[in-house]
């Protein structure tokens, strides 16, 4: 498997961070900040919960960088941490009112909200309706751009189960978005 320039740079920075280089760690965190937030935002139903999970994930990466052994893709390692942070927060979180109710209070369609924002909100709302196991698999594949084997490792399930959850999750999303 060919290594992308980004993956090679991640590995170089990760090795430096493992050796104690704080600037390399800062660079790694900056490189993955947006993707970590996006994964947390798509796994969780609440923006504040996603921000909390993102913060937990970034702290966990910082605390555990020395455990990164370099055998696997650094991005996959980071996304596993982000997913676990989001799942852990979700398990602890108080059940909030349905996302669609909150969105209707937050977003007034007549306020000139752009089509792109509405589409993203529609996708977020649709993802929020998926059962957790489907949402997690779809987010890791579509947002995290991870391979099925990496998703299986992160979620600790067989690759075949990953495939079926992604397929079923996509079907459910299509149905929700078409309604």
C-alpha positions, 0 to 999 in steps of 0.5 A: 500500500502506497503511503500518501505524503500526508501520512508520511508527514504524520508519521514523521511528526508522530515519531518526533512527538513520541520522542518528546518534541512538543512542536511536532505534537502541536503540529499533529494536533493542528493537522487533525483538529478539524477531522476530529471535530467533524467525526465527533460532530457527526457521531454525536447529536449535540454541537456542545457534546461534539466540542466536549468530545473533541476536547477529550480526544485531543487531550487523549491524543496528547496524553497517549502519543507515546503509545503510538507505535507507528505500525498503523496509520496515524490518522486511523489511530487519531480517528479511533481515539475521536470515535471512542471519545464521542461514543464514551461521551454519548454513553454518559450524556443525558438524553436530550430532546430530538435533534430535529426539534432543536434544529427547528428552534435554532434555524429559521428557514426564512432567515436566509440560511444558505442551501449548503448550510441547510443541506448540512443541517439536514444531513446532521439531522438524518445522521442523528436519527440513525441508530448508534451502530449505523451512524458510527460506521457511516461517519467513520467511512464517509467523514473519516474516509477510513478503510473497512479494516480500520473501522472494524478495528476501531469499533471492535467488530468484524469487517463483514459487520462493518460492511453491513452496517455501512450499507444499512446506514446508507439505506436508512440515510437515503430514506430519511433524506428522501422523506 
